[in-house]
């Protein structure tokens, strides 16, 4: 969200041929950062969702501990 606000100050919503070279370069940098952040965030939430869905199944303790370690939380802190 912050990158969209910053990108708006550097040319978001304007035609490319009306931008100065420095503003266009900064705009491209900010949109690249936004793409990376949203991709990583989306993948993280997807993996958490799958992990928590698998935890709902009745599986052996070893698999439950492995899932909790992949999620990043100790099973003893529940």
DRENTORKE-652517 format. One record per residue: x, y negated, z negated of N, C-alpha, C, CB in turn; residue in one letter; residue number from 1. Coordinates in steps of 0.001 Angstrom, whole numbers, plus 524288, in hexadecimal, padded with zeros to 5 digits. Each point is the difference from the previous one (the first is absolute). Glycine has a CB too. Layout:
! DRENTORKE-652517
+-------+-------+-------+-------+-------+-------+-------+-------+-------+-------+-------+-------+--------+-----+
!  n.c1 !  n.c2 !  n.c3 ! ca.c1 ! ca.c2 ! ca.c3 !  c.c1 !  c.c2 !  c.c3 ! cb.c1 ! cb.c2 ! cb.c3 ! residu ! num !
+-------+-------+-------+-------+-------+-------+-------+-------+-------+-------+-------+-------+--------+-----+
!     X !     Y !     Z !     X !     Y !     Z !     X !     Y !     Z !     X !     Y !     Z !      A ! NUM !
...
+-------+-------+-------+-------+-------+-------+-------+-------+-------+-------+-------+-------+--------+-----+
***
This chain:
! DRENTORKE-652517
+-------+-------+-------+-------+-------+-------+-------+-------+-------+-------+-------+-------+--------+-----+
!  n.c1 !  n.c2 !  n.c3 ! ca.c1 ! ca.c2 ! ca.c3 !  c.c1 !  c.c2 !  c.c3 ! cb.c1 ! cb.c2 ! cb.c3 ! residu ! num !
+-------+-------+-------+-------+-------+-------+-------+-------+-------+-------+-------+-------+--------+-----+
! 8032D ! 8049C ! 80000 ! 7FCD3 ! 7FB64 ! 80000 ! 8035F ! 7FB1A ! 80000 ! 7F901 ! 804ED ! 7FB5D !      X !   1 !
! 80B1D ! 7FB2C ! 8018A ! 80375 ! 7FB80 ! 7FFBB ! 80295 ! 7FF0D ! 80549 ! 80191 ! 801BB ! 7F676 !      X !   2 !
! 7FFC8 ! 8028A ! 80C38 ! 80294 ! 7FF50 ! 80512 ! 7FC52 ! 7FD99 ! 803FF ! 805B9 ! 807A2 ! 7FE06 !      X !   3 !
! 7F52B ! 7F968 ! 80196 ! 7FC49 ! 7FD7E ! 8038F ! 7FFBA ! 7FA19 ! 7FF06 ! 7FAD0 ! 8085B ! 8005B !      X !   4 !
! 8055C ! 7F61D ! 7FABE ! 7FFE4 ! 7FA6C ! 7FEBA ! 804E4 ! 7FD55 ! 8021C ! 7FAAB ! 801D6 ! 7F7E9 !      X !   5 !
! 809CF ! 800AE ! 8074E ! 804DD ! 7FDCE ! 80202 ! 80023 ! 7FFFF ! 805F5 ! 80481 ! 8030B ! 7F7EB !      X !   6 !
! 7F969 ! 80124 ! 80A7A ! 7FFEF ! 80041 ! 805B8 ! 7FC69 ! 7FBDE ! 8024E ! 801E2 ! 8098E ! 7FF86 !      X !   7 !
! 7FA03 ! 7F510 ! 7FDB4 ! 7FC76 ! 7FBE9 ! 801EA ! 802CB ! 7FABC ! 80039 ! 7F852 ! 804DF ! 7FC43 !      X !   8 !
! 80B66 ! 7FA54 ! 80050 ! 802FD ! 7FB23 ! 80014 ! 803FC ! 7FFDF ! 80469 ! 7FEC1 ! 7FF5B ! 7F66A !      X !   9 !
! 80265 ! 80542 ! 80BC8 ! 803F1 ! 80058 ! 8041A ! 7FDC3 ! 801A2 ! 80542 ! 8066C ! 80223 ! 7F928 !      X !  10 !
! 7F472 ! 7FDC9 ! 80774 ! 7FDE8 ! 800DE ! 80532 ! 7FBB0 ! 80400 ! 80088 ! 8087D ! 7FD83 ! 802D4 !      X !  11 !
! 7F5D5 ! 804EF ! 7F90C ! 7FBB5 ! 803C0 ! 8005C ! 7FB13 ! 7FD2B ! 801BE ! 80407 ! 805A3 ! 7F8F3 !      X !  12 !
! 7F99C ! 7FC2A ! 80B45 ! 7FB3F ! 7FDA2 ! 80205 ! 800EC ! 7FBFF ! 80449 ! 7FC2F ! 80181 ! 7F761 !      X !  13 !
! 808B5 ! 7FD87 ! 809E2 ! 80143 ! 7FC4C ! 8042B ! 80263 ! 802E6 ! 8049D ! 80164 ! 7F8D1 ! 7F965 !      X !  14 !
! 7FE69 ! 804CE ! 80B35 ! 80253 ! 80255 ! 804A4 ! 805F0 ! 7FFEF ! 7FF8D ! 7F84A ! 7FD2A ! 8056C !      X !  15 !
! 80A1B ! 806ED ! 7FC99 ! 805A8 ! 8008A ! 7FF9C ! 802DF ! 7FB8F ! 802BB ! 7FED3 ! 8099E ! 7FF8D !      X !  16 !
! 7FF2A ! 7F4A5 ! 804E0 ! 802BF ! 7FBF0 ! 802ED ! 7FFB8 ! 7FA9D ! 7FD74 ! 7FE19 ! 80512 ! 807F7 !      X !  17 !
! 7FEB4 ! 7FA58 ! 7F409 ! 7FFB3 ! 7FAF6 ! 7FD36 ! 8036E ! 7FFE3 ! 7FB26 ! 7F6F0 ! 7FEF6 ! 8034F !      X !  18 !
! 80B94 ! 8056D ! 7FB67 ! 8033B ! 8004B ! 7FB43 ! 805A3 ! 7FE82 ! 8012A ! 7FA27 ! 80701 ! 7FC7A !      X !  19 !
! 80852 ! 7F6E0 ! 7FF97 ! 8059D ! 7FF21 ! 80066 ! 802CB ! 80531 ! 7FF42 ! 7FF18 ! 7F6B7 ! 7FCAA !      X !  20 !
! 805AE ! 809A0 ! 80543 ! 802E1 ! 804F3 ! 7FFD9 ! 800DA ! 801EA ! 7FA69 ! 80468 ! 7FD7A ! 80854 !      X !  21 !
! 7FCDB ! 7FEF1 ! 7F41C ! 800F6 ! 80187 ! 7FA88 ! 7FB03 ! 80211 ! 7FD69 ! 80723 ! 7F93F ! 7FF74 !      X !  22 !
! 7F47A ! 8041E ! 801A2 ! 7FB09 ! 801C8 ! 7FDC3 ! 7FE74 ! 80556 ! 8022D ! 7FD33 ! 7F6AA ! 7FEEB !      X !  23 !
! 803A6 ! 80A19 ! 80616 ! 7FEA4 ! 80505 ! 8026D ! 8035C ! 80464 ! 7FDBF ! 7FD54 ! 7FB54 ! 80842 !      X !  24 !
! 807AA ! 8039D ! 7F6FD ! 8037C ! 803E6 ! 7FDB4 ! 7FE4D ! 80158 ! 7FA6F ! 8075F ! 7FCAB ! 80596 !      X !  25 !
! 7F760 ! 7FF73 ! 7F754 ! 7FE38 ! 800DE ! 7FA9A ! 7FACB ! 802FA ! 7FFED ! 804A0 ! 7F7BC ! 7FD2A !      X !  26 !
! 7F7E1 ! 806ED ! 8066C ! 7FAFB ! 802B6 ! 80068 ! 800CE ! 805CB ! 8013D ! 7FBC2 ! 7F7A3 ! 802FB !      X !  27 !
! 807B1 ! 80988 ! 800B8 ! 8010C ! 80579 ! 8015C ! 8025B ! 802F7 ! 7FB6A ! 80150 ! 7FD59 ! 8094C !      X !  28 !
! 80220 ! 80021 ! 7F3CE ! 8025C ! 80279 ! 7FB6D ! 7FBDB ! 80139 ! 7FBDF ! 8086A ! 7FB3E ! 801CF !      X !  29 !
! 7F416 ! 80111 ! 7FD40 ! 7FBF6 ! 800CC ! 7FC03 ! 7FC17 ! 80435 ! 80195 ! 80109 ! 7F6B0 ! 7FD5F !      X !  30 !
! 7FD7E ! 80988 ! 80790 ! 7FC58 ! 8041A ! 801AD ! 80297 ! 80560 ! 7FFD7 ! 7FB60 ! 7F97D ! 805B6 !      X !  31 !
! 809BA ! 806BC ! 7FB44 ! 802D2 ! 804F7 ! 7FF8B ! 80003 ! 801DE ! 7FA57 ! 805A7 ! 7FD91 ! 807B0 !      X !  32 !
! 7FB5D ! 7FEE7 ! 7F4AC ! 7FFF4 ! 8015B ! 7FA6C ! 7FA90 ! 801D6 ! 7FE5D ! 80727 ! 7F96E ! 7FE44 !      X !  33 !
! 7F4CE ! 803E0 ! 80399 ! 7FAA3 ! 80181 ! 7FEAF ! 7FEC1 ! 8057A ! 80206 ! 7FD58 ! 7F68E ! 8003C !      X !  34 !
! 80477 ! 80AB6 ! 8046C ! 7FF05 ! 80533 ! 80231 ! 8029E ! 8043A ! 7FCB8 ! 7FF57 ! 7FC11 ! 808F2 !      X !  35 !
! 80563 ! 802F4 ! 7F551 ! 802CC ! 803DA ! 7FCD5 ! 7FD5B ! 800AE ! 7FAB4 ! 80863 ! 7FDAD ! 8048F !      X !  36 !
! 7F640 ! 7FE0F ! 7F8F5 ! 7FD8F ! 80042 ! 7FACA ! 7FAC0 ! 802D2 ! 80047 ! 80480 ! 7F79F ! 7FD6F !      X !  37 !
! 7F852 ! 8072A ! 80671 ! 7FAE0 ! 80289 ! 8004D ! 8007F ! 805C5 ! 80165 ! 7FC0E ! 7F775 ! 802A0 !      X !  38 !
! 807C9 ! 809F5 ! 80085 ! 800CE ! 80583 ! 8014E ! 801C1 ! 8031A ! 7FB41 ! 80244 ! 7FD6F ! 8091E !      X !  39 !
! 80176 ! 8007C ! 7F3FE ! 801E5 ! 802B9 ! 7FB56 ! 7FBAB ! 80066 ! 7FBED ! 80921 ! 7FCC4 ! 801C1 !      X !  40 !
! 7F3F1 ! 7FF06 ! 7FD7B ! 7FBAA ! 80022 ! 7FC45 ! 7FBD3 ! 803E1 ! 8018A ! 801C8 ! 7F6C8 ! 7FDF0 !      X !  41 !
! 7FCF1 ! 80961 ! 80711 ! 7FC0B ! 803B5 ! 801DD ! 801B4 ! 805A3 ! 7FF41 ! 7FD1D ! 7F963 ! 80679 !      X !  42 !
! 807C8 ! 807B9 ! 7FAC2 ! 801F5 ! 80555 ! 7FF52 ! 80036 ! 80178 ! 7FA38 ! 8053D ! 7FF19 ! 80841 !      X !  43 !
! 7FC28 ! 7FD3D ! 7F46D ! 80044 ! 80129 ! 7FA66 ! 7FA9B ! 8015A ! 7FDDA ! 807B5 ! 7F9FB ! 7FF25 !      X !  44 !
! 7F456 ! 802EA ! 80243 ! 7FABA ! 80120 ! 7FE1C ! 7FDD9 ! 8050D ! 80252 ! 7FE82 ! 7F66D ! 7FEF6 !      X !  45 !
! 802E7 ! 80AC7 ! 805E0 ! 7FE53 ! 804EC ! 8025D ! 8024B ! 804A1 ! 7FD11 ! 7FF4C ! 7FB97 ! 808B3 !      X !  46 !
! 805C0 ! 80428 ! 7F61C ! 80283 ! 80449 ! 7FD32 ! 7FDD3 ! 80090 ! 7FA7B ! 80813 ! 7FE97 ! 8054E !      X !  47 !
! 7F6EC ! 7FD0C ! 7F81A ! 7FD9B ! 8004E ! 7FAD0 ! 7FA98 ! 80270 ! 80045 ! 80511 ! 7F823 ! 7FD45 !      X !  48 !
! 7F7F3 ! 80679 ! 806A2 ! 7FABD ! 8021D ! 80096 ! 80021 ! 805E4 ! 800CC ! 7FD14 ! 7F77D ! 803C6 !      X !  49 !
! 80663 ! 80A49 ! 7FF93 ! 8006F ! 805A9 ! 800EB ! 801E1 ! 802BA ! 7FB11 ! 801E5 ! 7FE70 ! 80989 !      X !  50 !
! 801E7 ! 7FF3F ! 7F3CB ! 80200 ! 80260 ! 7FB35 ! 7FBDC ! 80085 ! 7FBCD ! 808A1 ! 7FC55 ! 8021F !      X !  51 !
! 7F45B ! 7FF84 ! 7FD0E ! 7FBDB ! 80041 ! 7FC0A ! 7FB9F ! 803B9 ! 8019B ! 80222 ! 7F6D4 ! 7FD6A !      X !  52 !
! 7FCCF ! 80992 ! 8079B ! 7FC09 ! 803BC ! 801D1 ! 801CF ! 8059C ! 7FF18 ! 7FCFE ! 7F988 ! 806C2 !      X !  53 !
! 80801 ! 8077A ! 7FA21 ! 80206 ! 80542 ! 7FF01 ! 80014 ! 80147 ! 7FA33 ! 80564 ! 7FF48 ! 8080C !      X !  54 !
! 7FB34 ! 7FCDE ! 7F4A7 ! 7FFF9 ! 800F4 ! 7FA5E ! 7FAA3 ! 801BA ! 7FE0C ! 80713 ! 7F963 ! 7FF0E !      X !  55 !
! 7F4DF ! 80548 ! 803D3 ! 7FABD ! 80185 ! 7FE62 ! 7FF10 ! 805D9 ! 800A8 ! 7FCE7 ! 7F71C ! 80274 !      X !  56 !
! 8063A ! 80B5B ! 800E9 ! 7FF78 ! 8059F ! 800CD ! 8023D ! 802EB ! 7FB4A ! 8008F ! 7FECE ! 809D3 !      X !  57 !
! 7FD66 ! 805C2 ! 7F53C ! 80201 ! 8033A ! 7FBC1 ! 80499 ! 8032A ! 8021A ! 7F709 ! 80081 ! 7FB9D !      X !  58 !
! 80DA2 ! 7FD6E ! 80369 ! 804C1 ! 80287 ! 801F5 ! 8037D ! 8015B ! 7FB63 ! 7FF76 ! 7FB10 ! 80893 !      X !  59 !
! 8045A ! 80864 ! 7F839 ! 80391 ! 80164 ! 7FBBB ! 802E7 ! 7FB36 ! 7FDDC ! 8010C ! 808DF ! 80405 !      X !  60 !
! 800D1 ! 7F7AC ! 7F731 ! 80295 ! 7FBB4 ! 7FD47 ! 804C7 ! 7FE06 ! 802F0 ! 7FCCA ! 803AC ! 7F7A0 !      X !  61 !
! 80618 ! 7FFCB ! 80ADC ! 804AB ! 7FE6D ! 802E1 ! 7FE97 ! 7FC22 ! 80453 ! 8042D ! 808AF ! 7FE00 !      X !  62 !
! 7F7B5 ! 7F878 ! 804ED ! 7FE59 ! 7FC7F ! 80434 ! 7FE12 ! 7FAC1 ! 7FDD8 ! 7FD9F ! 807D6 ! 8056D !      X !  63 !
! 7FFA3 ! 7F857 ! 7F62D ! 7FE22 ! 7FB28 ! 7FD95 ! 804A1 ! 7FC9E ! 7FE5A ! 7F7D6 ! 80496 ! 7FCDF !      X !  64 !
! 80C17 ! 7FDC9 ! 800C9 ! 804A1 ! 7FD0A ! 7FE67 ! 802E7 ! 7FDDC ! 804B8 ! 800C1 ! 80591 ! 7F803 !      X !  65 !
! 7FF83 ! 7FD76 ! 80C27 ! 8029B ! 7FE1F ! 804BF ! 7FD0F ! 7FB5A ! 8024F ! 8035F ! 80913 ! 801C4 !      X !  66 !
! 7F779 ! 7F736 ! 7FE46 ! 7FCEE ! 7FB9C ! 80205 ! 800B4 ! 7FB1C ! 7FCB6 ! 7F98D ! 80655 ! 80384 !      X !  67 !
! 8066A ! 7FA4E ! 7F752 ! 800C4 ! 7FB79 ! 7FCA2 ! 8056F ! 7FDA9 ! 800C1 ! 7F9BF ! 803DA ! 7F986 !      X !  68 !
! 80A23 ! 7FF72 ! 80745 ! 80543 ! 7FDE4 ! 800E2 ! 8004D ! 7FD24 ! 80532 ! 803C9 ! 80740 ! 7FAA5 !      X !  69 !
! 7F95D ! 7FA92 ! 8094D ! 7FFE2 ! 7FD3F ! 80502 ! 7FD05 ! 7FAE5 ! 7FF9A ! 8008E ! 80888 ! 80497 !      X !  70 !
! 7FB5C ! 7F769 ! 7F840 ! 7FD0F ! 7FB2E ! 7FF34 ! 80334 ! 7FC2E ! 7FCC5 ! 7F786 ! 804F3 ! 8008C !      X !  71 !
! 80B9A ! 7FCFE ! 7FBE4 ! 80364 ! 7FC9B ! 7FCFA ! 7FE4F ! 7FF49 ! 7FA5B ! 801FF ! 7FB8F ! 80832 !      X !  72 !
! 7FAB9 ! 807D8 ! 7F5F0 ! 7FE20 ! 7FF8D ! 7FAA4 ! 800BD ! 80544 ! 7FD53 ! 7F969 ! 7F8F7 ! 80281 !      X !  73 !
! 80845 ! 806E6 ! 7F8B6 ! 800B4 ! 804C9 ! 7FD0D ! 7FAAD ! 8023B ! 7FE72 ! 808BB ! 7FCC6 ! 7FCB0 !      X !  74 !
! 7F687 ! 80853 ! 803CE ! 7FAF2 ! 8024B ! 7FE8B ! 7FEE6 ! 7FFA8 ! 7FA25 ! 800E7 ! 80603 ! 8078F !      X !  75 !
! 80329 ! 7F908 ! 7F559 ! 7FF34 ! 7FFAE ! 7FA56 ! 7FDE4 ! 7FAA4 ! 7FE57 ! 80741 ! 8067D ! 7FECE !      X !  76 !
! 7F882 ! 7F5BF ! 804CB ! 7FE24 ! 7FAC8 ! 7FEAE ! 7FA42 ! 7FF38 ! 80157 ! 808FE ! 7FCBC ! 80172 !      X !  77 !
! 7F43C ! 80764 ! 7FFC9 ! 7FA93 ! 7FF8E ! 8019B ! 7FC8A ! 7FE57 ! 7FB8A ! 8018F ! 806BF ! 806AB !      X !  78 !
+-------+-------+-------+-------+-------+-------+-------+-------+-------+-------+-------+-------+--------+-----+
***
